[in-house]
Amino acid sequence: MNSLNIRKGDTVLVLSGKDKGRQGKVLSTLPRDGKVIVEGVNIVTRHTKPRRQTDPGGIIKKESPLYACKVMHICPKCKKPTRTAHALNLDGTKDRVCKHCGDTI
């Protein structure tokens, strides 16, 4: 299983593809596939049938997963896209750290 440097709730910048330059919040991660689902990015159209009477049918637009290597984390403090470094704390736990400002993410 692959581990991702990006987690649910992080703000990311899309580096390539049709949504290049757009920012969004990570809704979920798929570490086994190496993909993430970002809010408002990589929107696809699905023609769905209602499964129950209460479910909506028709044409539904939703976010599709995109590869985690195509997004870059945005530091909440300095607001710059950054690669994440890992710092070891005194108690043995690891923190994600911004490469630009050195703040804990």
Protein Blocks (a to p, Z undefined) as FASTA:
>chain_A
ZZdfbdehiacddfbdjkgoiacddfbdcfknopacdehiaiacdddddfbfklcgdjdd
ddddddfklpccddfklopacdddddddfkopacdddfklopaZZ
